[in-house]
Amino acid sequence: MHASPAVRRPLVTSSTLLALALGVLTACGGGSSTSTLTVVSTTPSSIAAEVPIESEISATFSSPIDGSTVTTSTFYVSPPLGGTIQVAGVVATFKHTTSLQPNTTYTVKLASSIADINGDTLGSDHVWSFTTSAQ
């Protein structure tokens, strides 16, 4: 008589894998977000000098932006310029309708209410300045 081969049980069951996955998700925020949105970089950069007057003004964020939260009131340029805001992924760009003025210091303020697609906001205003070239 032949003995039946021993039934091998998997070392890791599907239940164990599910528990591990849920643990990782929980440790990473469980799919809900609790982090603060940040500005990664700006163009022109802060305190840049000799910026060409045709330069666009943009900010790159740490996560994709909710375009409805970025307006000319929340992405403010001073002295004031006419223009529109375009959002593409992590970048918000102020497209001015007239050239920047030569030899002028501009200050840009991104309002704390700007949010990413998860609802995370900047938490505080982000402000930077740059100076344009003579022409």
DSSP file (Angstrom, degrees, kcal/mol; ACC not computed):
  #  RESIDUE AA STRUCTURE BP1 BP2  ACC     N-H-->O    O-->H-N    N-H-->O    O-->H-N    TCO  KAPPA ALPHA  PHI   PSI    X-CA   Y-CA   Z-CA
    1    1 A M              0   0    0      0, 0.0     2,-0.4     0, 0.0     0, 0.0   0.000 360.0 360.0 360.0 139.4    0.0    0.0    0.0
    2    2 A H        -     0   0    0      1,-0.0     2,-0.3     3,-0.0     0, 0.0  -0.754 360.0-126.2 -96.7 138.2    1.2    3.4   -0.9
    3    3 A A        -     0   0    0     -2,-0.4     3,-0.1     1,-0.1    -1,-0.0  -0.607  30.3-110.1 -80.4 141.6    1.1    6.2    1.6
    4    4 A S        -     0   0    0     -2,-0.3    -1,-0.1     1,-0.1     3,-0.1  -0.450  38.9-104.7 -67.7 140.3   -0.6    9.4    0.4
    5    5 A P        -     0   0    0      0, 0.0     2,-0.1     0, 0.0    -1,-0.1  -0.365  43.5 -97.9 -64.4 148.2    1.8   12.2   -0.1
    6    6 A A        -     0   0    0      1,-0.1     2,-0.5    -3,-0.1    -3,-0.0  -0.411  36.1-117.1 -67.5 139.5    1.6   14.8    2.6
    7    7 A V        -     0   0    0     -2,-0.1     2,-0.5    -3,-0.1    -1,-0.1  -0.660  27.7-142.7 -78.9 125.7   -0.5   17.8    1.8
    8    8 A R        -     0   0    0     -2,-0.5    -1,-0.0    -3,-0.0     3,-0.0  -0.770   9.0-153.7 -93.1 132.1    1.7   20.9    1.7
    9    9 A R        -     0   0    0     -2,-0.5     4,-0.0     1,-0.0     2,-0.0  -0.828  27.9-104.3-101.1 141.3    0.2   24.0    3.0
   10   10 A P        -     0   0    0      0, 0.0     3,-0.1     0, 0.0    -1,-0.0  -0.348  19.7-134.3 -63.7 144.8    1.4   27.4    1.7
   11   11 A L  S    S+     0   0    0      1,-0.2     2,-0.5     2,-0.0    -2,-0.0   0.848  96.9  38.7 -66.6 -34.2    3.7   29.2    4.1
   12   12 A V  S    S-     0   0    0      4,-0.0    -1,-0.2     3,-0.0     2,-0.1  -0.976  80.6-155.2-121.2 123.1    1.8   32.4    3.5
   13   13 A T     >  -     0   0    0     -2,-0.5     4,-2.2    -3,-0.1     5,-0.2  -0.462  31.2-109.3 -90.9 166.5   -1.9   32.3    3.1
   14   14 A S  H  > S+     0   0    0      1,-0.2     4,-2.3     2,-0.2     5,-0.1   0.830 120.8  56.9 -63.3 -31.5   -4.1   34.8    1.2
   15   15 A S  H  > S+     0   0    0      2,-0.2     4,-2.3     1,-0.2    -1,-0.2   0.896 106.2  49.2 -66.0 -39.4   -5.4   36.0    4.6
   16   16 A T  H  > S+     0   0    0      2,-0.2     4,-2.4     1,-0.2    -2,-0.2   0.923 110.9  49.7 -65.4 -43.8   -1.9   36.8    5.7
   17   17 A L  H  X S+     0   0    0     -4,-2.2     4,-2.6     1,-0.2    -2,-0.2   0.906 110.7  50.1 -61.3 -41.7   -1.2   38.7    2.5
   18   18 A L  H  X S+     0   0    0     -4,-2.3     4,-2.6     2,-0.2    -1,-0.2   0.916 110.4  49.4 -63.3 -43.6   -4.3   40.7    3.0
   19   19 A A  H  X S+     0   0    0     -4,-2.3     4,-2.0     2,-0.2    -1,-0.2   0.900 111.8  49.0 -63.1 -40.7   -3.5   41.5    6.6
   20   20 A L  H  X S+     0   0    0     -4,-2.4     4,-2.3     2,-0.2    -2,-0.2   0.927 111.3  49.4 -63.8 -44.6    0.0   42.6    5.5
   21   21 A A  H  X S+     0   0    0     -4,-2.6     4,-2.6     1,-0.2    -2,-0.2   0.914 111.3  48.7 -62.0 -43.2   -1.4   44.8    2.7
   22   22 A L  H  X S+     0   0    0     -4,-2.6     4,-2.5     1,-0.2    -1,-0.2   0.880 109.8  53.0 -64.8 -36.8   -3.9   46.4    5.0
   23   23 A G  H  X S+     0   0    0     -4,-2.0     4,-2.3    -5,-0.2    -2,-0.2   0.905 110.1  47.4 -63.9 -41.6   -1.1   47.1    7.5
   24   24 A V  H  X S+     0   0    0     -4,-2.3     4,-1.8     2,-0.2     6,-0.3   0.925 112.5  49.3 -65.4 -44.9    1.0   48.8    4.9
   25   25 A L  H  <>S+     0   0    0     -4,-2.6     5,-5.5     1,-0.2     6,-0.4   0.906 111.4  49.5 -61.4 -41.1   -1.9   50.9    3.7
   26   26 A T  H ><5S+     0   0    0     -4,-2.5     3,-1.4     3,-0.2    -1,-0.2   0.919 110.4  49.9 -64.0 -43.5   -2.7   51.9    7.3
   27   27 A A  H 3<5S+     0   0    0     -4,-2.3    -1,-0.2     1,-0.3    -2,-0.2   0.809 112.2  49.3 -64.8 -29.2    1.0   52.9    7.9
   28   28 A C  T 3<5S-     0   0    0     -4,-1.8    -1,-0.3    -5,-0.1     3,-0.2   0.276 137.5 -79.9 -94.1  11.0    0.9   54.9    4.7
   29   29 A G  T X 5 -     0   0    0     -3,-1.4     3,-2.0     1,-0.1    -3,-0.2   0.417  56.6-101.2 106.9  -0.4   -2.3   56.7    5.5
   30   30 A G  T 3 <S-     0   0    0     -5,-5.5    -4,-0.2     1,-0.3    -1,-0.1   0.749  77.9 -58.0  60.5  25.2   -4.7   54.1    4.5
   31   31 A G  T 3  S+     0   0    0     -6,-0.4     2,-0.3     1,-0.3    -1,-0.3   0.247 120.1 101.8  88.2 -15.9   -5.5   55.7    1.3
   32   32 A S  S <  S-     0   0    0     -3,-2.0     2,-0.4     2,-0.0    -1,-0.3  -0.779  71.0-124.6-100.9 152.4   -6.6   58.9    3.0
   33   33 A S        +     0   0    0     -2,-0.3    -4,-0.1    85,-0.3    -5,-0.0  -0.765  37.0 160.8-103.5 137.7   -4.3   61.9    3.1
   34   34 A T        +     0   0    0     -2,-0.4     2,-0.2     2,-0.1    -1,-0.1   0.164  47.4 107.1-132.6  15.6   -3.1   63.7    6.1
   35   35 A S        -     0   0    0      1,-0.0     2,-0.4    85,-0.0    86,-0.2  -0.489  68.7-111.9 -95.5 166.3    0.0   65.5    4.7
   36   36 A T        -     0   0    0     -2,-0.2    86,-0.2    84,-0.1     2,-0.2  -0.801  28.0-119.6 -97.6 137.3    0.5   69.1    3.9
   37   37 A L        -     0   0    0     84,-1.8     2,-0.3    -2,-0.4    84,-0.1  -0.490  35.3-165.2 -68.8 141.8    1.0   70.2    0.3
   38   38 A T        -     0   0    0     -2,-0.2    24,-2.1    85,-0.1     2,-0.6  -0.918  24.6-117.7-129.8 158.2    4.3   71.9   -0.4
   39   39 A V  E     -A   61   0A   0     -2,-0.3    22,-0.3    22,-0.2     3,-0.1  -0.865  25.4-174.5 -92.3 121.6    5.9   74.0   -3.1
   40   40 A V  E     -     0   0A   0     20,-2.9     2,-0.3    -2,-0.6    21,-0.2   0.864  63.7 -15.5 -85.1 -40.9    8.8   72.1   -4.5
   41   41 A S  E     -A   60   0A   0     19,-1.5    19,-3.0     2,-0.0     2,-0.3  -0.984  56.7-144.6-158.9 162.8   10.1   74.8   -6.8
   42   42 A T  E     -A   59   0A   0     -2,-0.3    17,-0.2    17,-0.2     4,-0.1  -0.954  21.3-116.7-132.5 153.1    9.2   78.1   -8.5
   43   43 A T  E    S+A   58   0A   0     15,-2.8    15,-3.2    -2,-0.3     2,-0.2  -0.986 107.2  30.5-133.2 122.9   10.0   79.7  -11.8
   44   44 A P  S    S-     0   0    0      0, 0.0    -1,-0.1     0, 0.0     3,-0.1   0.655 110.5-121.3 -61.1 160.7   11.5   82.2  -11.7
   45   45 A S    >   -     0   0    0     -2,-0.2     3,-2.0     1,-0.2    -2,-0.1  -0.283  39.7 -75.0 -72.2 161.8   13.3   81.1   -8.6
   46   46 A S  T 3  S+     0   0    0      1,-0.3    84,-0.2    -4,-0.1    -1,-0.2  -0.329 117.1   4.7 -60.6 136.6   13.1   83.1   -5.4
   47   47 A I  T 3  S+     0   0    0     82,-3.1    -1,-0.3     1,-0.2    83,-0.2   0.617  89.7 162.1  59.0  20.7   15.3   86.3   -5.5
   48   48 A A  E <   -d  130   0B   0     -3,-2.0    83,-2.7    81,-0.6     2,-0.3  -0.369  21.9-156.2 -63.2 146.3   16.2   85.6   -9.1
   49   49 A A  E     +     0   0B   0     81,-0.2    84,-0.1     1,-0.2    83,-0.1  -0.844  65.5  28.3-121.9 160.7   17.6   88.7  -11.0
   50   50 A E  E    S+     0   0B   0     82,-0.4    82,-0.2    -2,-0.3    -1,-0.2   0.854  74.4 174.4  59.5  37.3   17.7   89.6  -14.6
   51   51 A V  E     -d  132   0B   0     80,-2.3    82,-2.4    -3,-0.2    -1,-0.2  -0.625  37.6-109.7 -75.6 127.2   14.6   87.6  -15.4
   52   52 A P    >   -     0   0    0      0, 0.0     3,-1.8     0, 0.0    48,-0.1  -0.279  22.1-124.5 -58.0 142.3   13.5   88.1  -19.0
   53   53 A I  T 3  S+     0   0    0      1,-0.3    47,-2.6    46,-0.1    -2,-0.1   0.643 108.2  56.6 -68.4 -14.5   10.3   90.1  -19.3
   54   54 A E  T 3  S+     0   0    0     45,-0.2    -1,-0.3     2,-0.0    42,-0.1   0.413  80.6 126.8 -94.4   2.8    8.6   87.4  -21.3
   55   55 A S    <   -     0   0    0     -3,-1.8     2,-0.2     1,-0.1    45,-0.1  -0.261  57.3-128.5 -62.5 142.5    9.1   84.7  -18.7
   56   56 A E        -     0   0    0     39,-0.1     2,-0.5    37,-0.0    39,-0.1  -0.534  16.6-130.9 -83.6 159.8    6.2   82.7  -17.4
   57   57 A I  E     + B   0  94A   0     37,-1.4    37,-3.6    -2,-0.2     2,-0.3  -0.961  38.4 158.6-115.0 123.8    5.6   82.4  -13.6
   58   58 A S  E     -AB  43  93A   0    -15,-3.2   -15,-2.8    -2,-0.5     2,-0.4  -0.959  29.0-151.4-145.6 162.1    5.0   79.0  -12.3
   59   59 A A  E     -AB  42  92A   0     33,-2.4    33,-2.5    -2,-0.3     2,-0.5  -0.997  10.7-148.8-133.7 138.8    5.1   76.8   -9.2
   60   60 A T  E     -AB  41  91A   0    -19,-3.0   -20,-2.9    -2,-0.4   -19,-1.5  -0.934  20.1-157.6-108.5 129.5    5.7   73.1   -8.9
   61   61 A F  E     -A   39   0A   0     29,-3.2   -22,-0.2    -2,-0.5     4,-0.1  -0.534  28.2-111.7-105.3 168.7    3.9   71.3   -6.0
   62   62 A S  S    S+     0   0    0    -24,-2.1   -23,-0.1    -2,-0.2    28,-0.1   0.613  99.1  15.1 -76.7 -13.6    4.6   68.1   -4.2
   63   63 A S  S    S-     0   0    0    -25,-0.3    -2,-0.1    27,-0.1    -1,-0.1  -0.976 103.2 -64.5-154.1 162.9    1.4   66.4   -5.5
   64   64 A P        -     0   0    0      0, 0.0    53,-2.2     0, 0.0    54,-0.3  -0.214  57.4-126.0 -56.2 136.7   -1.1   67.0   -8.3
   65   65 A I  B     -G  116   0C   0     24,-2.9     2,-1.0    51,-0.3    51,-0.3  -0.580   6.7-124.2 -91.2 143.3   -3.1   70.2   -7.8
   66   66 A D    >   -     0   0    0     49,-2.6     3,-2.4    -2,-0.2    49,-0.4  -0.783  25.6-152.8 -80.1 105.1   -6.9   70.6   -7.7
   67   67 A G  G >  S+     0   0    0     -2,-1.0     3,-1.3     1,-0.3    -1,-0.2   0.740  87.6  67.8 -56.5 -26.9   -7.2   73.2  -10.5
   68   68 A S  G 3  S+     0   0    0      1,-0.2    -1,-0.3    -3,-0.1    -2,-0.0   0.677  96.6  55.7 -69.6 -15.0  -10.4   74.7   -9.0
   69   69 A T  G <  S+     0   0    0     -3,-2.4     2,-0.7    46,-0.2    -1,-0.2   0.483  92.8  78.6 -94.3  -2.8   -8.3   76.0   -6.0
   70   70 A V    <   +     0   0    0     -3,-1.3     2,-0.2    -4,-0.3    15,-0.1  -0.908  58.6 141.8-112.1 109.5   -5.9   77.9   -8.1
   71   71 A T     >  -     0   0    0     -2,-0.7     4,-2.2    13,-0.1     3,-0.4  -0.735  69.2 -89.5-131.6 178.3   -7.2   81.3   -9.3
   72   72 A T  T  4 S+     0   0    0     -2,-0.2     5,-0.2     1,-0.2    12,-0.0   0.631 128.8  55.2 -69.4 -10.0   -5.8   84.8   -9.9
   73   73 A S  T  4 S+     0   0    0      3,-0.1    -1,-0.2     1,-0.1     3,-0.2   0.745 114.8  35.8 -88.3 -27.4   -6.9   85.4   -6.2
   74   74 A T  T  4 S+     0   0    0     -3,-0.4    37,-2.9     1,-0.3     2,-0.5   0.607 121.2  47.3-100.6 -14.5   -4.9   82.4   -4.9
   75   75 A F  E  < S+E  110   0B   0     -4,-2.2     2,-0.4    35,-0.2    -1,-0.3  -0.829  86.4 178.4-122.4  87.1   -1.9   82.8   -7.3
   76   76 A Y  E     -E  109   0B   0     33,-2.8    33,-3.0    -2,-0.5     2,-0.4  -0.782  17.8-163.8-106.8 133.6   -1.4   86.5   -6.9
   77   77 A V  E     -E  108   0B   0     -2,-0.4     4,-0.4    31,-0.2    31,-0.2  -0.941  19.3-129.5-115.4 134.7    1.3   88.6   -8.6
   78   78 A S  E    S+E  107   0B   0     29,-2.6    29,-3.3    -2,-0.4    -2,-0.0  -1.000  95.5  43.5-134.2 132.6    2.3   92.1   -7.5
   79   79 A P  S    S-     0   0    0      0, 0.0    -1,-0.0     0, 0.0    25,-0.0   0.490 118.5-104.6 -59.5 148.9    2.5   94.6   -9.1
   80   80 A P        -     0   0    0      0, 0.0     2,-0.4     0, 0.0    -2,-0.2  -0.141  41.6-171.3 -57.9 141.9   -0.7   93.2  -10.6
   81   81 A L        -     0   0    0     -4,-0.4     2,-0.3    19,-0.0    -4,-0.2  -0.974  24.4-119.4-129.1 144.6   -0.7   91.6  -14.0
   82   82 A G        +     0   0    0     -2,-0.4    15,-2.5     2,-0.0    16,-0.6  -0.612  60.3 107.4 -76.7 145.5   -3.6   90.5  -16.2
   83   83 A G  E     -C   96   0A   0     13,-0.3     2,-0.3    -2,-0.3    13,-0.2  -0.983  55.4-100.9 169.6-176.9   -3.5   86.8  -17.0
   84   84 A T  E     -C   95   0A   0     11,-2.0    11,-3.2    -2,-0.3     2,-0.4  -0.859  25.6-122.8-129.1 163.5   -4.9   83.4  -16.5
   85   85 A I  E     -C   94   0A   0     -2,-0.3     2,-0.4     9,-0.2     9,-0.2  -0.906  20.0-168.6-109.5 135.4   -3.9   80.3  -14.5
   86   86 A Q  E     -C   93   0A   0      7,-2.6     7,-3.2    -2,-0.4     2,-0.5  -0.990   3.6-163.1-121.8 134.0   -3.2   76.9  -16.1
   87   87 A V  E     +C   92   0A   0     -2,-0.4     2,-0.4     5,-0.2     5,-0.2  -0.967  13.1 170.7-118.2 129.9   -2.8   73.8  -14.0
   88   88 A A  E >   -C   91   0A   0      3,-2.8     3,-1.9    -2,-0.5     2,-0.5  -0.869  63.3 -59.6-138.8 102.5   -1.3   70.6  -15.3
   89   89 A G  T 3  S-     0   0    0     -2,-0.4   -24,-2.9     1,-0.3   -26,-0.1  -0.477 123.4  -7.1  66.2-115.2   -0.5   67.9  -12.8
   90   90 A V  T 3  S+     0   0    0     -2,-0.5   -29,-3.2   -26,-0.3     2,-0.5   0.390 120.5  85.7 -95.3   2.2    1.9   69.3  -10.2
   91   91 A V  E <   -BC  60  88A   0     -3,-1.9    -3,-2.8   -31,-0.2     2,-0.5  -0.903  51.3-171.3-114.5 131.3    2.5   72.6  -12.0
   92   92 A A  E     -BC  59  87A   0    -33,-2.5   -33,-2.4    -2,-0.5     2,-0.4  -0.981  13.9-166.7-114.8 129.3    0.4   75.8  -11.8
   93   93 A T  E     -BC  58  86A   0     -7,-3.2    -7,-2.6    -2,-0.5     2,-0.8  -0.963  17.6-146.7-123.1 130.6    1.4   78.5  -14.3
   94   94 A F  E     -BC  57  85A   0    -37,-3.6   -37,-1.4    -2,-0.4     2,-0.9  -0.860  16.7-161.3 -90.9 113.2    0.4   82.2  -14.3
   95   95 A K  E     - C   0  84A   0    -11,-3.2   -11,-2.0    -2,-0.8     2,-0.1  -0.830  11.0-152.5 -99.0 100.0    0.2   83.1  -18.0
   96   96 A H  E     - C   0  83A   0     -2,-0.9   -13,-0.3   -13,-0.2     4,-0.1  -0.455  10.7-146.5 -76.4 146.5    0.4   86.9  -18.1
   97   97 A T  S    S+     0   0    0    -15,-2.5     2,-0.3    -2,-0.1   -14,-0.1   0.597  83.9  40.4 -89.7 -13.2   -1.3   88.7  -21.0
   98   98 A T  S    S-     0   0    0    -16,-0.6     3,-0.1     1,-0.0    -2,-0.0  -0.924  98.2 -91.8-128.2 158.2    1.2   91.6  -21.1
   99   99 A S        -     0   0    0     -2,-0.3   -45,-0.2     1,-0.1   -46,-0.1  -0.282  45.4-100.7 -65.4 152.4    5.0   91.4  -20.7
  100  100 A L        -     0   0    0    -47,-2.6    -1,-0.1   -45,-0.1   -47,-0.1  -0.385  45.7-102.6 -63.8 152.5    6.5   91.9  -17.3
  101  101 A Q    >   -     0   0    0      1,-0.1     3,-0.7    -3,-0.1    31,-0.2  -0.584  38.6-108.2 -79.6 141.5    7.9   95.4  -16.8
  102  102 A P  T 3  S+     0   0    0      0, 0.0    32,-0.2     0, 0.0    31,-0.1  -0.328  96.7  11.9 -67.7 153.6   11.7   95.8  -17.1
  103  103 A N  T 3  S+     0   0    0     30,-1.8     2,-0.4     1,-0.2    30,-0.1   0.855  97.6 135.1  49.9  44.2   13.8   96.4  -13.9
  104  104 A T    <   -     0   0    0     -3,-0.7    28,-2.4    29,-0.2     2,-0.6  -0.963  53.5-136.6-126.0 138.2   10.8   95.6  -11.7
  105  105 A T  E     - F   0 131B   0     -2,-0.4     2,-0.4    26,-0.2    26,-0.3  -0.840  24.5-163.9 -92.6 123.9   10.7   93.4   -8.6
  106  106 A Y  E     - F   0 130B   0     24,-3.0    24,-2.0    -2,-0.6     2,-0.4  -0.847   6.3-155.9-106.8 143.0    7.6   91.1   -8.6
  107  107 A T  E     -EF  78 129B   0    -29,-3.3   -29,-2.6    -2,-0.4     2,-0.4  -0.977   7.5-161.0-118.2 132.8    6.3   89.3   -5.6
  108  108 A V  E     -EF  77 128B   0     20,-3.4    20,-2.1    -2,-0.4     2,-0.5  -0.942   3.3-166.3-116.4 133.0    4.2   86.2   -6.0
  109  109 A K  E     -EF  76 127B   0    -33,-3.0   -33,-2.8    -2,-0.4     2,-0.6  -0.978   7.6-163.7-122.9 125.6    1.9   84.8   -3.3
  110  110 A L  E     -EF  75 126B   0     16,-3.0    16,-2.4    -2,-0.5   -35,-0.2  -0.939  30.3-125.2-102.6 119.7    0.4   81.4   -3.4
  111  111 A A    >   -     0   0    0    -37,-2.9     3,-1.8    -2,-0.6    11,-0.3  -0.276  11.5-121.2 -69.7 149.4   -2.5   81.3   -0.9
  112  112 A S  T 3  S+     0   0    0      1,-0.3    11,-1.5    11,-0.1    10,-0.7   0.679 107.4  69.7 -60.7 -18.7   -2.6   78.7    1.9
  113  113 A S  T 3   +     0   0    0      8,-0.2    -1,-0.3     9,-0.2     2,-0.1   0.556  66.6 116.1 -82.0  -7.6   -6.0   77.5    0.5
  114  114 A I    <   -     0   0    0     -3,-1.8     8,-1.4   -40,-0.2     2,-0.3  -0.438  51.4-167.4 -61.7 133.0   -4.5   76.0   -2.7
  115  115 A A  B     -H  121   0D   0    -49,-0.4   -49,-2.6     6,-0.2     6,-0.2  -0.867  19.4-129.1-127.5 156.2   -5.1   72.2   -2.5
  116  116 A D  B >   -G   65   0C   0      4,-2.5     3,-1.9    -2,-0.3   -51,-0.3  -0.345  47.6 -87.6 -90.5-178.5   -4.1   69.1   -4.1
  117  117 A I  T 3  S+     0   0    0    -53,-2.2   -52,-0.1     1,-0.3    -1,-0.1   0.631 128.4  56.7 -69.0 -11.7   -6.5   66.4   -5.5
  118  118 A N  T 3  S-     0   0    0    -54,-0.3   -85,-0.3     2,-0.1    -1,-0.3   0.475 120.6-106.5 -93.3  -4.2   -6.5   64.8   -2.0
  119  119 A G  S <  S+     0   0    0     -3,-1.9     2,-0.3     1,-0.3    -2,-0.1   0.446  71.8 143.8  92.7   0.1   -7.7   68.0   -0.4
  120  120 A D        -     0   0    0    -84,-0.1    -4,-2.5     2,-0.0    -1,-0.3  -0.568  34.5-155.0 -73.4 136.0   -4.4   68.7    1.3
  121  121 A T  B     -H  115   0D   0     -2,-0.3   -84,-1.8    -6,-0.2    -6,-0.2  -0.603  29.4-107.7-108.0 169.6   -3.6   72.5    1.4
  122  122 A L        -     0   0    0     -8,-1.4     2,-0.3   -10,-0.7    -9,-0.2   0.819  40.8-149.9 -63.5 -30.8   -0.5   74.5    1.6
  123  123 A G  S    S+     0   0    0    -11,-1.5     2,-0.3    -9,-0.2   -11,-0.1  -0.018  72.6  31.7  84.4 -34.5   -1.3   75.4    5.2
  124  124 A S  S    S-     0   0    0     -2,-0.3   -14,-0.0   -13,-0.1     0, 0.0  -0.983  98.2 -87.0-148.8 156.3    0.4   78.7    4.9
  125  125 A D        -     0   0    0     -2,-0.3     2,-0.5     1,-0.1   -14,-0.2  -0.304  33.8-145.4 -61.8 144.7    1.0   81.3    2.1
  126  126 A H  E     - F   0 110B   0    -16,-2.4   -16,-3.0     2,-0.0     2,-0.4  -0.973  23.0-177.5-112.7 121.5    4.1   80.7    0.0
  127  127 A V  E     + F   0 109B   0     -2,-0.5     2,-0.3   -18,-0.2   -18,-0.2  -0.954   9.1 162.6-124.9 137.0    5.7   84.0   -1.1
  128  128 A W  E     - F   0 108B   0    -20,-2.1   -20,-3.4    -2,-0.4     2,-0.3  -0.977  17.3-151.3-146.4 162.5    8.7   84.6   -3.4
  129  129 A S  E     + F   0 107B   0     -2,-0.3   -82,-3.1   -22,-0.2   -81,-0.6  -0.920  11.3 177.0-132.3 156.6   10.1   87.6   -5.3
  130  130 A F  E     -dF  48 106B   0    -24,-2.0   -24,-3.0    -2,-0.3     2,-0.4  -0.964  21.3-131.6-151.4 162.9   12.2   88.0   -8.5
  131  131 A T  E     - F   0 105B   0    -83,-2.7   -80,-2.3    -2,-0.3   -26,-0.2  -0.971  19.7-132.3-124.3 134.6   13.5   91.0  -10.5
  132  132 A T  E     -d   51   0B   0    -28,-2.4   -82,-0.4    -2,-0.4   -29,-0.1  -0.358  25.3-105.4 -82.3 163.1   13.2   91.4  -14.2
  133  133 A S        -     0   0    0    -82,-2.4   -30,-1.8   -83,-0.2   -29,-0.2  -0.226  34.9 -99.9 -79.2 172.9   16.0   92.5  -16.6
  134  134 A A              0   0    0    -32,-0.2    -1,-0.1     1,-0.1    -2,-0.1   0.810 360.0 360.0 -65.8 -29.9   16.4   95.9  -18.2
  135  135 A Q              0   0    0    -34,-0.1    -1,-0.1   -33,-0.1    -3,-0.0   0.264 360.0 360.0-170.8 360.0   14.9   94.4  -21.4
